[in-house]
Each structure stands twice: as structure tokens, then as C-alpha cells.
């Protein structure tokens, strides 16, 4: 561990970590603002014992809650705040009933860098005492109160060990011999104790400043031991620091695990495109892989807002805003992001925005972990353009297996005169002629689709305003990719209403002609296929009498034997069949 470890104190409530969960969970604990004496937090035991309202803690003050015999409230607060009194027997007073609870109190001043100074007060049940016992000050030492809970080492102002409890000796592997007389510098690795930071460390303590952190120690057998420690300077009445108390807990296993986890994180950091933002969206860190993906240098990215790295329309859109707001609420979400690449324009990534919380569980950063999907997205966009070009004049509909409309494009809605707001959930049955909808053929139609059969053809449909339209359609059953089960019915259709009407009109004309003329139809070799009623009436035959017979039956023998007759049928027998109007 290098000297820089002195600057890497862990955040959080240092006293709570130092005293340990076992101590704080058993009795009332109160945290006061050192500047004002106002209560800032209290554990469940304190809330119950002192009848406190959790929503208005700042209204309670040290002077109204804590007392000691032989000293007024202001004097007691001044001594506790300045670290002159760290243990006493006194009372805690309930705010509603006024009940005074006899307790033994241990207090410590908390001075985390970057945070307002605070005073922590922890109480355990005790007997009321009078005289000097009730006025015990720093001179009596804290060992009797908490020696069974955490490791404690006492140093003089020169850093020489003057006392250590059993827990501290066990933590540092001093099983048979004590630590008394050893210098503090022998308990730390030379790389730390011989550094300028070590001198600054002790200067802080001699100035009366509490120092906390996770420090690497050297055990009696030479092993490396990590201790979470709070170093508390003890002042005399005139303000001089004469002793330093180290409250410690063995966190070696946690530190080794943290080191391993940090190595894993660093490996991931080196391998993946990642951007780390603050809660305002400004870039704090970025990996080399992400810089390569964006085609940018680090100085072009650090400090920029996320919106500067994305397509502007996307960055201001509801999808990204919802993703970002979700991350700030602690929700991790994936979304496709069109990043702005200065060399190549847009560059697509599939990014997961992961919230990162601080020691208090509050989101203080957001990491964007990206996967490069640019090639796939470009291919997809190309396919989408082709699909849109191919289907721009087609009606497209998704039906569920019960025949209800799930989705329809604009072409279909316009063609069928449907209100888009009322389209979803419409029954397919309502779009077909009534006589077909109530027929067995309609039931069979959906039975075929349910069996996975594709149905293609020309279909007559009825619009919402009662008009008749014709569609050249294909109903295609779609299966999912997991168990091959039918999922929905996809319809793609083209409007052929005009063409169909032209065909119907043409057929009507042909039918009219056939009704007014005698018409017979032959195969290529002159065999009769069919004939209309006019022909049969004119010739005096029934269809059964002439069907399958040769054309020659309608001619005399002399004509049939001529070259002209043979020439008439020879080309037809090899190339076509035809209809004749008589």
C-alpha cells in the first residue's frame, strides 16, 4: 500500500463503524450538530426511550436531552463538543413524559472532511452516581465502557503504545506479548510510516483532529492486517493533546475482497466502452474503448454533458429522458443510443445506464455500459427502408389468433375507413360481408389459419362506411422462435378494387354478349367443351349430346373432306383452343 492510502478514507459515519453494530444496536444513540447542538439523527432505541418525533429531530437540543450531576447543561455541552468530556454518568430526559433515565454515556466528536462536525452520544443503562464519579471526564478513559466490544489502543503524544485491550492484541496477533512500549510506526508498513503523509497524519492528531480510515497494519507475525480505525485525540483541560485512542475493527477479509473486486472492475473498465456521468449528466470518466468508438480524445469528452455526445433529437426525446430519470431513481435500463461520432456521424450503441450509489445508498453517478451495434443497426435501417419501399402502398395488419386486430398501418385504416382510435380490438368478422361472416366457410377459413395454413386470394371486404372493396391478400400465420407455437396472423394486402370492378364490368359485357349470341367452345383438336343455351336451342341439341364430340358433327360430309376444312383445324390442334360464335 502506498502513501496515497492516507487520502482514501472511506465515507460514512465513522463512529458507527468504529464502535460497531453490536454496540450501537443495544442502546440509544444520538447524533448532534457540533455547531448548534441540534439533534440530527437518532436510532430506534433513542426514539423510543426519549419519545422523539422522527420528523422533527432538529427541534431537539443536547441541553434538553442530556444532563450530568454537578454541571449545567451549557457547560456539559461545551465540554462534550470540545472533546474534554467523553464519558459520564447522568440522565437522558424523555421529551413528553419528562422521565429521567439514569445512563452511562460515551461521547465522541466526528469531523469527517467535507461534512459538518457532529457529536455522537451513546448511552447504556447505568446507576445514578454523585460526586466525582458522576463528573468523570477524559482523564478516566473510555476503556471500561467499550473495551469488550471493539479493539482499543492508547498512544501517548509521541505515538508510543501505553495500553491496548485484548481485542486489539488479538487483531494484531500479539497473543503472548503485549504492545505496550511499541511505536505506532512499527504497526504500519515502512512504505506508509516513512512517508511524508505519515508525518501529516500525526500532525492532525496533535492538533486535536479525529482521523479515520481503513489502514494496512503489520501483525506481530509479519502478516498484513487491514483495520478500520478511528483515531480520537484526548485533550487536557487546557486543550493540549496528551493521548490518542485508536478504535479499531479487523476488516481484512473485506479489504481483500474489495481488492479482488477492484481488479475485476478494472478489467471490465479496460475491456468495455463505458462512460461515467455525474447526476447532472456530465462526463466524469470514459474508457479508451468508448473513446475509440466515438472517435474522440479524452479531453474532448470529459466534462461534456451526455446530450453533447448524442443525436440531439434523441437526447431530448421521451425515451432517453425516461431512461435517465429511471437511472437516477436506481433503475437500470437498456436503450439503443445514436452517439455523435465526429469522424463518421452517428454511431449506434446498445447502452445500459446503471446507477451507482454512494455509501448512504443514494445515486451519485450513472455508468453507461455500451455494446457496439452500429453495423447491425445500419443493416436493420437498410432493411427497414427496403421494407417501407416495398410496402408503402400495401395494407398491413396483425390479427391475434381469435381474430382481433392488434395493429394496422395507415393504408389499411384509410382503405377500410376505420377510426385509428377504435381499430385495435376490432373483430375480423366485422370487415367481411354479413353472409360470409355467418357461414360455415368463414369458420373453416379461420380453422385453416389456426392450423398454420397460408391463405392467398382475392377477397371482398366491407368498409366502416359500408363500401365494398376488393383486396389481393395473403393471410400468413406467424410462429414464435421459442416453441414454434402460432403467435398471430399477418395480413398483407393490395387494393384491387378498381381492377376488380373493371373485370366485373368486362365479365358482365361478355355475359351479355353470350346471352345474345350462340357460342360454343372447342378444345385444340375440335372437341366440344361447352356451349351456351342459345347455341343449343339453335342447333337443337342438349349439352350432353354434343360435349366431347368433334366439330365435324355440325358439318356435312362433303365439307369435312375438303382441304379447306383440314387446314382450318390443323393449326388449332397444335396451338390453341377457341370459342366460336355462331
C-alpha positions as CSV (number, residue, x, y, z in Angstrom):
1,X,0.0,0.0,0.0
2,X,1.4,3.4,-1.0
3,X,1.4,6.6,1.0
4,X,-1.6,7.8,-1.0
5,X,-3.7,5.5,1.2
6,X,-3.8,8.3,3.7
7,X,-6.1,10.2,1.4
8,X,-8.5,7.4,0.8
9,X,-10.6,7.4,4.0
10,X,-13.9,5.7,3.4
11,X,-17.1,7.8,3.7
12,X,-19.9,7.3,6.2
13,X,-20.5,7.6,9.9
14,X,-17.0,7.0,11.3
15,X,-18.1,6.5,14.9
16,X,-20.7,3.9,14.0
17,X,-18.1,1.9,12.1
18,X,-15.6,2.2,14.9
19,X,-17.9,1.3,17.7
20,X,-19.6,-1.5,15.7
21,X,-23.1,-2.6,15.1
22,X,-23.1,-4.7,18.3
23,X,-22.6,-1.6,20.4
24,X,-25.0,0.8,18.6
25,X,-27.9,-1.6,18.3
26,X,-28.1,-2.2,22.1
27,X,-28.7,1.3,23.4
28,X,-29.8,4.8,22.5
29,X,-27.5,6.7,20.1
30,X,-27.9,10.4,19.3
31,X,-26.0,12.5,16.8
32,X,-25.9,16.3,17.4
33,X,-24.7,19.1,15.1
34,X,-21.5,20.4,16.7
35,X,-22.2,24.0,15.8
36,X,-25.7,24.3,17.1
37,X,-26.3,21.4,19.5
38,X,-29.4,20.4,17.5
39,X,-30.2,16.7,17.1
40,X,-29.6,15.5,13.6
41,X,-30.3,11.7,13.9
42,X,-31.2,9.0,16.4
43,X,-31.5,5.3,16.4
44,X,-34.7,3.3,17.2
45,X,-33.7,2.8,20.8
46,X,-33.3,6.6,21.3
47,X,-36.6,7.4,19.5
48,X,-38.5,5.0,21.8
49,X,-36.8,5.8,25.1
50,X,-36.9,9.6,24.7
51,X,-40.3,9.8,23.0
52,X,-38.9,11.6,20.0
53,X,-40.8,12.6,16.8
54,X,-38.7,11.3,13.9
55,X,-40.0,14.0,11.5
56,X,-38.8,16.9,13.7
57,X,-35.5,15.8,15.2
58,X,-33.8,19.2,14.6
59,X,-36.2,20.8,17.2
60,X,-34.5,18.8,20.0
61,X,-31.2,20.1,21.6
62,X,-28.5,18.5,23.6
63,X,-29.2,20.7,26.6
64,X,-32.8,19.4,26.9
65,X,-32.0,15.7,26.4
66,X,-28.7,15.1,28.3
67,X,-27.6,16.0,31.8
68,X,-25.0,15.3,34.4
69,X,-24.8,16.0,38.1
70,X,-22.6,18.9,39.1
71,X,-22.6,20.7,35.8
72,X,-25.1,22.9,34.0
73,X,-26.3,22.0,30.5
74,X,-24.3,24.6,28.7
75,X,-21.1,23.7,30.4
76,X,-21.7,20.0,29.7
77,X,-22.3,20.7,26.0
78,X,-19.2,22.8,25.7
79,X,-17.0,20.1,27.3
80,X,-18.5,17.3,25.1
81,X,-18.3,19.4,21.9
82,X,-14.7,20.2,22.5
83,X,-13.7,16.6,23.4
84,X,-13.0,17.4,27.0
85,X,-15.6,15.0,28.4
86,X,-16.1,11.7,26.6
87,X,-17.7,9.6,29.4
88,X,-20.0,10.4,32.3
89,X,-22.9,9.1,34.3
90,X,-26.0,11.2,34.0
91,X,-29.6,11.2,32.7
92,X,-31.4,11.2,29.4
93,X,-34.8,13.0,29.6
94,X,-37.9,11.9,27.7
95,X,-39.5,14.9,25.9
96,X,-43.2,14.1,26.5
97,X,-43.3,12.4,29.9
98,X,-40.3,14.1,31.4
99,X,-39.0,10.8,32.7
100,X,-35.3,10.9,33.6
101,X,-33.4,7.7,32.7
102,X,-30.2,7.0,34.5
103,X,-27.5,6.1,32.0
104,X,-23.8,5.9,31.4
105,X,-22.8,7.9,28.3
106,X,-19.8,7.8,25.9
107,X,-19.4,10.7,23.5
108,X,-17.1,11.4,20.6
109,X,-16.7,14.3,18.2
110,X,-17.0,13.4,14.5
111,X,-15.1,15.5,12.0
112,X,-15.3,13.9,8.5
113,X,-13.7,16.0,5.9
114,X,-16.2,17.8,3.7
115,X,-19.0,17.3,6.3
116,X,-20.2,19.5,9.2
117,X,-18.7,18.5,12.6
118,X,-21.0,16.3,14.7
119,X,-21.1,14.9,18.2
120,X,-22.2,11.3,18.8
121,X,-23.6,10.2,22.1
122,X,-24.2,6.6,23.0
123,X,-25.9,5.6,26.3
124,X,-26.1,2.3,28.2
125,X,-28.2,1.7,31.4
126,X,-26.3,2.9,34.5
127,X,-26.8,3.9,38.1
128,X,-27.1,7.5,39.2
129,X,-23.9,8.5,40.9
130,X,-22.9,11.6,42.8
131,X,-19.7,13.5,43.4
132,X,-16.5,12.8,41.4
133,X,-17.9,9.6,39.9
134,X,-20.6,11.5,38.1
135,X,-18.2,14.0,36.8
136,X,-15.7,11.6,35.2
137,X,-14.0,13.2,32.3
138,X,-11.5,12.3,29.7
139,X,-9.0,11.6,32.3
140,X,-10.8,8.4,33.3
141,X,-10.5,6.9,29.9
142,X,-13.1,5.0,27.8
143,X,-11.7,1.5,28.3
144,X,-14.2,0.3,30.9
145,X,-17.2,1.3,28.8
146,X,-16.4,-0.3,25.4
147,X,-13.4,-2.5,25.9
148,X,-15.4,-5.7,25.4
149,X,-16.9,-4.5,22.1
150,X,-14.1,-3.2,19.9
151,X,-10.3,-3.1,19.8
152,X,-8.7,-0.1,21.6
153,X,-5.1,1.1,21.6
154,X,-3.9,4.1,23.6
155,X,-0.9,6.1,22.5
156,X,0.9,9.0,24.1
157,X,1.5,12.2,22.2
158,X,4.7,10.7,20.7
159,X,2.9,7.7,19.3
160,X,4.1,5.1,21.9
161,X,1.6,2.5,22.9
162,X,0.6,2.9,26.6
163,X,-2.3,0.5,26.7
164,X,-4.2,-2.0,24.5
165,X,-7.2,-4.2,25.2
166,X,-7.4,-7.9,24.4
167,X,-9.4,-7.3,21.1
168,X,-6.7,-5.1,19.8
169,X,-4.0,-7.6,20.7
170,X,-5.9,-10.4,19.0
171,X,-6.5,-8.4,15.9
172,X,-2.7,-7.6,15.5
173,X,-1.7,-11.2,16.6
174,X,0.0,-10.1,19.9
175,X,-1.1,-13.3,21.7
176,X,1.7,-13.8,24.2
177,X,3.3,-10.4,24.4
178,X,1.7,-7.0,24.8
179,X,2.1,-4.0,22.6
180,X,3.0,-1.5,25.4
181,X,6.1,0.4,24.6
182,X,6.0,-0.1,20.8
183,X,5.9,2.8,18.5
184,X,2.9,3.3,16.3
185,X,5.2,3.4,13.3
186,X,6.1,-0.3,13.9
187,X,2.5,-1.3,13.4
188,X,2.3,0.1,9.9
189,X,4.3,-0.9,6.8
190,X,7.5,1.1,6.2
191,X,6.1,2.3,2.9
192,X,3.5,4.2,5.0
193,X,5.3,5.1,8.2
194,X,8.3,6.5,6.4
195,X,6.3,8.8,4.1
196,X,5.6,12.5,4.4
197,X,1.9,11.6,4.7
198,X,2.6,9.8,8.0
199,X,4.1,12.9,9.5
200,X,1.0,14.8,8.4
201,X,-1.2,12.1,9.9
202,X,0.3,12.6,13.4
203,X,0.2,16.4,13.0
204,X,-3.6,16.2,12.5
205,X,-3.9,14.1,15.7
206,X,-1.7,16.5,17.8
207,X,-3.9,19.4,16.5
208,X,-6.9,17.5,18.1
209,X,-8.5,16.4,14.8
210,X,-10.1,13.0,14.6
211,X,-8.7,10.8,11.8
212,X,-10.5,7.8,10.4
213,X,-9.9,5.4,7.6
214,X,-9.0,1.8,6.6
215,X,-5.3,1.3,7.1
216,X,-2.9,-1.6,6.5
217,X,-1.2,-2.8,9.6
218,X,1.7,-5.3,10.2
219,X,0.9,-8.0,12.8
220,X,3.3,-9.5,15.3
221,X,3.9,-12.4,13.0
222,X,4.5,-10.1,10.0
223,X,1.1,-10.7,8.3
224,X,-0.8,-7.9,6.6
225,X,-3.9,-6.9,8.5
226,X,-6.5,-4.3,7.5
227,X,-8.1,-2.3,10.3
228,X,-11.0,0.1,10.0
229,X,-9.9,2.7,12.6
230,X,-10.9,5.9,14.2
231,X,-8.1,7.8,16.0
232,X,-9.5,10.1,18.7
233,X,-7.2,12.7,20.3
234,X,-7.8,13.2,24.0
235,X,-7.2,16.8,25.3
236,X,-6.4,18.0,28.8
237,X,-8.3,20.8,30.4
238,X,-6.0,23.4,28.8
239,X,-6.6,21.9,25.3
240,X,-3.4,20.0,24.8
241,X,-3.5,16.6,23.2
242,X,-1.8,14.1,25.6
243,X,-3.2,10.8,24.4
244,X,-4.7,9.3,21.2
245,X,-7.2,6.5,21.4
246,X,-7.4,4.1,18.3
247,X,-10.8,2.4,18.0
248,X,-10.4,-0.5,15.5
249,X,-12.1,-3.3,13.8
250,X,-10.5,-6.1,11.7
251,X,-11.7,-5.7,8.1
252,X,-9.0,-7.8,6.4
253,X,-11.5,-10.1,4.6
254,X,-13.5,-7.2,3.3
255,X,-10.4,-5.4,2.1
256,X,-9.0,-8.5,0.3
257,X,-12.4,-9.0,-1.3
258,X,-12.6,-5.3,-2.2
259,X,-9.1,-5.5,-3.8
260,X,-10.2,-8.5,-5.8
261,X,-13.4,-6.8,-6.9
262,X,-11.5,-3.7,-7.8
263,X,-9.2,-5.8,-10.1
264,X,-12.3,-7.2,-11.7
265,X,-13.8,-3.8,-12.2
266,X,-10.6,-2.5,-13.7
267,X,-10.5,-5.5,-16.1
268,X,-14.1,-4.7,-17.2
269,X,-13.2,-1.0,-17.4
270,X,-10.4,-1.7,-19.8
271,X,-12.4,-4.1,-22.0
272,X,-15.8,-2.3,-22.4
273,X,-16.9,1.0,-23.8
274,X,-18.1,2.8,-20.6
275,X,-18.9,6.4,-19.8
276,X,-19.4,7.5,-16.2
277,X,-21.6,10.6,-15.6
278,X,-22.5,12.6,-12.5
279,X,-26.2,13.0,-11.6
280,X,-26.3,16.2,-13.9
281,X,-25.2,14.1,-16.9
282,X,-21.7,15.5,-17.2
283,X,-18.9,13.0,-18.1
284,X,-16.5,12.2,-15.2
285,X,-14.7,9.2,-16.7
286,X,-14.5,7.4,-20.0
287,X,-12.8,4.2,-21.1
288,X,-10.4,4.0,-24.1
289,X,-12.8,1.6,-25.8
290,X,-15.5,4.2,-25.7
291,X,-13.2,6.9,-27.0
292,X,-12.3,4.7,-29.9
293,X,-15.9,4.1,-30.6
294,X,-16.7,7.8,-30.6
295,X,-13.6,8.7,-32.5
296,X,-12.7,11.4,-29.8
297,X,-9.9,12.2,-27.4
298,X,-10.4,12.1,-23.7
299,X,-10.2,15.9,-23.3
300,X,-13.0,16.3,-25.9
301,X,-15.3,14.2,-23.7
302,X,-14.5,14.8,-20.0
303,X,-16.8,17.5,-18.6
304,X,-19.2,17.4,-21.6
305,X,-22.9,16.7,-21.0
306,X,-24.4,13.5,-22.3
307,X,-26.5,15.4,-24.7
308,X,-23.4,16.7,-26.5
309,X,-22.4,13.1,-27.3
310,X,-25.8,12.0,-28.7
311,X,-28.1,12.9,-31.5
312,X,-29.9,16.0,-30.3
313,X,-33.4,14.8,-31.2
314,X,-32.8,11.5,-29.4
315,X,-31.2,13.2,-26.3
316,X,-34.3,15.4,-25.9
317,X,-36.8,12.6,-26.6
318,X,-39.0,11.0,-24.1
319,X,-37.4,7.6,-24.3
320,X,-33.9,8.8,-23.3
321,X,-35.3,11.1,-20.6
322,X,-37.3,8.2,-19.1
323,X,-34.1,6.1,-19.1
324,X,-32.0,8.8,-17.4
325,X,-34.7,9.6,-14.8
326,X,-35.0,5.9,-14.1
327,X,-31.3,5.6,-13.5
328,X,-31.4,8.5,-11.0
329,X,-34.2,6.5,-9.2
330,X,-31.9,3.4,-9.1
331,X,-33.4,1.6,-12.1
332,X,-31.0,0.1,-14.7
333,X,-32.4,0.2,-18.3
334,X,-31.0,-0.6,-21.8
335,X,-31.7,1.6,-24.8
336,X,-30.3,2.0,-28.3
337,X,-28.3,5.2,-28.4
338,X,-27.2,7.2,-31.6
339,X,-24.0,8.7,-30.4
340,X,-22.4,11.5,-32.3
341,X,-19.1,10.5,-33.9
342,X,-17.2,13.5,-35.2
343,X,-15.5,11.4,-37.9
344,X,-18.3,9.2,-39.0
345,X,-21.6,10.9,-38.0
346,X,-24.0,8.8,-35.9
347,X,-22.7,5.7,-34.2
348,X,-25.2,3.3,-32.6
349,X,-24.7,1.5,-29.3
350,X,-26.9,-0.6,-27.2
351,X,-26.3,1.0,-23.8
352,X,-27.3,0.1,-20.3
353,X,-27.5,3.0,-17.9
354,X,-26.5,1.7,-14.5
355,X,-27.0,3.7,-11.3
356,X,-24.0,3.8,-8.9
357,X,-24.8,4.5,-5.2
358,X,-22.7,6.1,-2.5
359,X,-22.2,4.7,1.0
360,X,-25.6,6.1,2.0
361,X,-27.4,4.3,-0.8
362,X,-28.0,7.5,-2.8
363,X,-27.3,7.5,-6.5
364,X,-24.4,9.8,-7.1
365,X,-23.2,8.6,-10.5
366,X,-24.6,6.8,-13.6
367,X,-22.5,4.5,-15.8
368,X,-23.3,3.9,-19.4
369,X,-22.1,0.5,-20.5
370,X,-22.2,0.2,-24.2
371,X,-22.2,-2.5,-26.9
372,X,-21.3,-1.5,-30.4
373,X,-24.3,-2.4,-32.6
374,X,-23.6,0.1,-35.4
375,X,-23.2,-2.4,-38.2
376,X,-26.3,-4.3,-37.1
377,X,-28.3,-1.1,-36.8
378,X,-27.2,0.2,-40.2
379,X,-28.2,-3.2,-41.7
380,X,-31.5,-3.0,-39.9
381,X,-32.1,0.5,-41.1
382,X,-31.3,-0.5,-44.7
383,X,-33.8,-3.4,-44.4
384,X,-36.4,-1.1,-42.9
385,X,-36.0,1.3,-45.9
386,X,-36.4,-1.5,-48.3
387,X,-39.4,-2.9,-46.4
388,X,-41.0,0.6,-46.4
389,X,-40.4,1.0,-50.1
390,X,-41.9,-2.4,-50.8
391,X,-44.9,-1.9,-48.6
392,X,-45.6,1.8,-49.0
393,X,-48.8,1.1,-51.0
394,X,-49.8,-2.1,-49.1
395,X,-52.2,-2.6,-46.3
396,X,-50.6,-4.4,-43.3
397,X,-52.5,-5.9,-40.4
398,X,-51.7,-8.1,-37.4
399,X,-54.6,-10.2,-36.1
400,X,-54.4,-12.3,-33.0
401,X,-55.5,-15.9,-33.1
402,X,-59.0,-15.1,-32.1
403,X,-59.5,-12.7,-35.0
404,X,-59.0,-9.4,-33.1
405,X,-57.0,-6.6,-34.7
406,X,-53.7,-5.9,-32.9
407,X,-52.1,-3.4,-35.2
408,X,-52.8,-1.9,-38.7
409,X,-50.9,0.5,-40.8
410,X,-52.3,3.8,-42.1
411,X,-53.0,2.3,-45.6
412,X,-55.4,-0.3,-44.1
413,X,-57.1,2.1,-41.8
414,X,-57.7,4.5,-44.7
415,X,-58.8,1.8,-47.1
416,X,-61.3,0.5,-44.5
417,X,-62.4,3.9,-43.4
418,X,-61.5,2.9,-39.8
419,X,-61.1,5.3,-36.9
420,X,-57.5,4.7,-35.6
421,X,-58.6,5.2,-32.0
422,X,-61.2,2.4,-32.4
423,X,-59.2,0.0,-34.6
424,X,-57.4,-2.1,-32.0
425,X,-59.6,-5.0,-30.8
426,X,-61.9,-4.9,-33.9
427,X,-63.2,-8.3,-34.9
428,X,-62.1,-9.5,-38.3
429,X,-65.7,-10.7,-38.8
430,X,-66.9,-7.1,-39.0
431,X,-64.8,-6.5,-42.1
432,X,-66.4,-9.2,-44.3
433,X,-69.8,-9.4,-45.9
434,X,-72.5,-10.5,-43.5
435,X,-73.5,-13.6,-45.4
436,X,-69.9,-14.8,-45.4
437,X,-69.3,-13.9,-41.7
438,X,-72.3,-16.1,-40.6
439,X,-71.4,-19.0,-42.9
440,X,-69.6,-22.3,-42.3
441,X,-67.0,-21.2,-44.9
442,X,-65.9,-18.4,-42.6
443,X,-65.4,-20.8,-39.7
444,X,-63.4,-23.1,-42.0
445,X,-61.3,-20.1,-43.1
446,X,-60.1,-19.4,-39.6
447,X,-59.7,-23.1,-38.9
448,X,-57.2,-23.3,-41.8
449,X,-55.3,-20.3,-40.4
450,X,-55.2,-21.9,-36.9
451,X,-53.6,-25.0,-38.5
452,X,-50.8,-22.7,-39.8
453,X,-52.0,-22.7,-43.4
454,X,-51.3,-19.6,-45.5
455,X,-54.3,-18.4,-47.5
456,X,-53.9,-16.2,-50.5
457,X,-56.5,-14.9,-52.9
458,X,-58.9,-12.1,-53.8
459,X,-61.3,-11.1,-51.0
460,X,-64.3,-8.9,-50.9
461,X,-64.4,-6.7,-47.8
462,X,-66.8,-4.1,-46.4
463,X,-65.5,-0.7,-45.1
464,X,-66.8,1.0,-42.0
465,X,-68.9,3.4,-44.2
466,X,-70.5,0.4,-46.0
467,X,-68.5,0.5,-49.2
468,X,-67.3,-2.7,-51.0
469,X,-63.6,-3.1,-51.6
470,X,-61.5,-5.9,-53.1
471,X,-58.1,-6.9,-51.7
472,X,-55.5,-9.1,-53.2
473,X,-54.4,-10.6,-49.8
474,X,-52.2,-13.2,-48.1
475,X,-53.0,-14.3,-44.6
476,X,-49.8,-15.6,-43.1
477,X,-49.7,-17.4,-39.7
478,X,-46.6,-16.4,-37.7
479,X,-44.9,-18.6,-35.2
480,X,-42.6,-17.6,-32.3
481,X,-39.0,-18.6,-32.2
482,X,-39.1,-20.5,-28.9
483,X,-41.6,-23.4,-29.2
484,X,-42.8,-22.8,-32.8
485,X,-46.3,-22.0,-31.5
486,X,-48.6,-19.9,-33.6
487,X,-48.5,-16.3,-32.4
488,X,-50.5,-14.1,-34.7
489,X,-51.9,-13.8,-38.2
490,X,-50.2,-11.3,-40.5
491,X,-52.2,-9.9,-43.4
492,X,-50.6,-8.0,-46.3
493,X,-52.9,-6.8,-49.0
494,X,-53.1,-4.6,-52.0
495,X,-56.2,-2.7,-53.0
496,X,-57.5,-4.1,-56.3
497,X,-61.0,-2.6,-56.1
498,X,-60.7,-0.6,-59.4
499,X,-59.2,-3.6,-61.3
500,X,-61.8,-5.9,-59.9
501,X,-64.7,-3.6,-60.9
502,X,-63.2,-3.4,-64.4
503,X,-63.1,-7.2,-64.5
504,X,-66.6,-7.5,-63.2
505,X,-67.8,-5.0,-65.8
506,X,-66.0,-6.8,-68.6
507,X,-67.4,-10.1,-67.5
508,X,-70.8,-8.6,-67.4
509,X,-70.4,-7.5,-71.0
510,X,-69.2,-10.9,-72.1
511,X,-72.1,-12.5,-70.3
512,X,-74.5,-10.1,-72.1
513,X,-72.9,-11.0,-75.5
514,X,-73.2,-14.7,-74.7
515,X,-76.8,-14.3,-73.8
516,X,-77.5,-12.7,-77.2
517,X,-75.3,-14.9,-79.4
518,X,-74.9,-18.7,-80.0
519,X,-71.5,-19.6,-78.6
520,X,-69.6,-22.9,-78.5
521,X,-66.2,-23.7,-77.0
522,X,-63.8,-26.3,-78.5
523,X,-60.5,-27.9,-77.5
524,X,-57.5,-27.6,-79.7
525,X,-58.5,-30.7,-81.7
526,X,-62.0,-29.5,-82.3
527,X,-63.6,-31.4,-79.4
528,X,-66.6,-29.6,-77.9
529,X,-66.0,-28.4,-74.3
530,X,-69.2,-26.4,-73.7
531,X,-71.9,-24.3,-75.4
532,X,-74.3,-21.7,-74.3
533,X,-78.1,-22.1,-74.4
534,X,-78.5,-20.0,-77.5
535,X,-76.3,-22.4,-79.5
536,X,-78.1,-25.5,-78.1
537,X,-81.5,-24.1,-78.9
538,X,-80.4,-23.0,-82.4
539,X,-78.8,-26.4,-83.2
540,X,-81.5,-28.4,-81.4
541,X,-79.1,-30.3,-79.1
542,X,-78.6,-30.7,-75.4
543,X,-75.1,-30.1,-73.9
544,X,-74.8,-33.8,-73.0
545,X,-75.3,-34.7,-76.7
546,X,-72.5,-32.6,-78.1
547,X,-70.0,-32.4,-75.2
548,X,-66.9,-34.4,-76.2
549,X,-68.0,-34.7,-79.8
550,X,-66.0,-33.4,-82.7
551,X,-66.8,-30.2,-84.6
552,X,-67.4,-32.3,-87.7
553,X,-70.8,-33.4,-86.3
554,X,-72.1,-29.9,-87.2
555,X,-70.8,-30.1,-90.9
556,X,-71.9,-32.2,-93.9
557,X,-69.6,-34.9,-95.1
558,X,-68.6,-33.1,-98.2
559,X,-67.3,-30.1,-96.3
560,X,-65.4,-32.2,-93.7
561,X,-63.4,-34.0,-96.5
562,X,-62.2,-30.8,-98.1
563,X,-58.6,-29.4,-97.8
564,X,-60.0,-26.1,-96.6
565,X,-61.6,-27.9,-93.5
566,X,-58.5,-29.8,-92.7
567,X,-56.4,-26.6,-93.0
568,X,-58.8,-24.8,-90.6
569,X,-58.2,-27.3,-87.7
570,X,-54.6,-28.3,-88.2
571,X,-53.0,-25.1,-86.6
572,X,-55.6,-25.1,-83.9
573,X,-54.9,-28.6,-82.8
574,X,-51.3,-27.7,-82.1
575,X,-51.5,-24.2,-80.7
576,X,-54.8,-23.2,-79.1
577,X,-58.4,-23.8,-78.2
578,X,-61.1,-21.4,-79.1
579,X,-64.7,-20.2,-78.9
580,X,-66.9,-19.7,-81.9
581,X,-69.9,-17.6,-82.1
582,X,-72.5,-19.0,-84.5
